[in-house]
Amino acid sequence: MLTSVEPQGGCVVLLVDDDQELLDVVATLLEMGRCQVLRATTGGEALPLLLRTINEGRRPCLVLLDLMLPDERGEDVYARLRTLAVPVVVMSAAADGALRAERIGVPFLSKPFDIDQFFSTLQAHCPAFVTP
């Protein structure tokens, strides 16, 4: 499912996760922080959505990428996304999530999130993000 929310500020974030409940919670936090939220529920949806958004002149400040997607591994999605020079932070509840993130050289957020770590990650990559 590809969806987006109307812009609320200078912050655009792409969420890639198949957990609809998590997408809703994270999207709400981002929207409260004045971010536009783009959603992809599969790896196959992520790249076309990112390309379209960039072509529209709205380059995301961050991609939050789940490592466990229904159609492919997060590492494989990252390999395609990294060519677009948009920062990626992987997130996972997998026991080996931090190690997998380290292997591909990207920051890691454990699910469930530590809210302070989540907000500081957003602020580090998206200066327009306002902590709610």
Steps between C-alpha positions, in 0.01 A plus 500: 500500500652833393370800687617843594382782720489863388811699590504661840848650492848456358539143626424198279550145633445170321383215726547149364335239722229238459361546853201732450467576871866606522463708183203681652678572830825617341311705239305673776823589685655633180192701407495649850860601430387678181626237256344373182473123522535263206414134557601180325401160637736297280852541372367500146292810571781695668726586206226618258347715775838648588582570135163663438536717810850613402384574144225718649768702679430361847820318599446309826735583784478139620379149416397282794536144368385179664738208453223239481266570209256258337659511155873536571768565758556856616867471404399443136265798507777712651739399220259661250409803711857600587571599140261795548708662777218512755599406857359167619446377854399137535259385764421151614378283782727218380757380751775549242369838378785709638759265349324506161492881507869509591584270208348743250631805684181678602358618833259268681182551701370206699125435497330589723669840488655691781313826439795724588727308262231519231464877536876562508542286186233705324651829609847391386377430147204735466573850635138607433369226734353655815486269801131472596 
